[in-house]
Amino acid sequence: MEFFLYLAWNNFETLFAPWTKTAEAKAVITDNALGYGPMGRGFTQIITISYLVEDSVYVQKKKLSQRIDKKEIGSKVLIEYAVKDPKNFEIKGFLKQ
């Protein structure tokens, strides 16, 4: 019961990688494309982001929810990544220019 209440309180969002240490970084959108939405209905954005962790640059693609407004190339993104595997990331939010 407590677990259900916790999920309900947090809008049914689970923690990102609760078993590992994470850190936050700012990323930049370097490419923007369209893809098919859920079950082939509608369209959704597929963004490519680039971010720096220590001395390495990571370039990753992420399919966004249809609810998110169109994002432009050069927009800033706040991400949370696993320290041991920076390729494992989650978008925390989009930063205003």
Protein Blocks (a to p, Z undefined) as FASTA:
>chain_A
ZZmmmmmmnoopacehklbccdddddddfbdcddddehhiajdddddddddehjaccddd
ddddfklccddehiacdddddfklmmlccdfbdcdZZ
